[in-house]
Amino acid sequence: MNEDIVTPKTDASSKTARPRMYKVLLHNDDYTPREFVVAVLYSVFGMHESKAYSVMMTAHQQGTALVAVYAKDIAETKAQEACDMARQEGHPLMLSTEPDT
């Protein structure tokens, strides 16, 4: 007895698409103390002090600076958390998000 066994082929080519990534941008202002900006970048984004200082200075000199790139919901949450920290201390610090190209 010779029986042929047929097994269905599975389609292994279907993959879940990666979520679109978003940039978190720091905007310069003339009122928020530099030390406070560094502290926010350290606490919200987990940056080392030297990296946070570099990002802050880039925003100061060029108007905006890239803070980090995350999935949309994480980027928006972190940007909002940083802005909320600033508002609690009376600072007009502004961070925004935009799609990463």
N, C-alpha and C positions, 0 to 999 in steps of 0.2 A: 504494500500500500504506500503510494507516494502522494502525500497531501501537500499542496502548496499553501503556505501561510502568507496571507496578505496583511501587511500592516499599513495603516494610514500614515501619510507623510505629514509632518507638522511644519508649519511655516515659521521658521526661526528668524525671519528677516524683519518682522514687525517689532519696532522699538518704541518706547515711550519718548516723546520729544522732550528735550530739556526745556525748562521754563525760561522765558525771556528774562534777561538780566537787566538790572537797573543801577545806574550810577547814583551815588549820594554826593551832592556837591555842597561845599561850604562857600558862602558868599561873604565878602568883606563888608564890614561896616565900621564907622568911625567912633563907635561908642562902647562896644563890648571889649572889656579888658583882654589883652592877649593871654594872660595867665588863665583866665576863665575859659577861653576857647580851648587852650591846651588841656585843661582839666576835663572838659566835656568830651573831647576826642579820646582822652585816656579812659574815662569811665564808661562811655556809651559804646565806643568802637574798639576798645581794648588795645589802643595804640601805645607803644612805648613813648616816653616823654619826648625823646629826640625826634621820632617820626611825627608826633602830634605837632611839635614846634615847627617842623619843616612844612607840614600841610598848612598850618596857620599862616606862616610867612608867605607861602605861595598865594594864598587867598588875599593876603594884605597887599602884595605887590602886583598881582595880576587880576584881581577882582573876584576870581573864583578858584577853587581847588577841588580836585577829586579826592574824596575821603575814602570811599570803598565801593565795591560792586557786589550786589546781592540779588536774590530773587525779589520780585516786586514787593511782596508783602513785608519782607524783612527790611528792605531798603526804606519803605515808607514808615514802618514802625520805628526804626532807629532814628531817622530824620526827625520824626515827630517827638520822640523821647528827648533828643538833644534840644529842640526848640522849646519844649516844655520846661526843661531844666533852666534854660536861659530866662524864660518868662517869670519863673518863680523867683529869680534873683533880680528881676527888673532890667534885663538886657535884651536888646533887639536882635540877637543872633539869629541868622537865617540859614537853613539848610533846605535843599530841594532835591527832588529825584527826577531822573529822566532816563528813557530807554538807552541801553548801551548798544552802540552800533557795531 
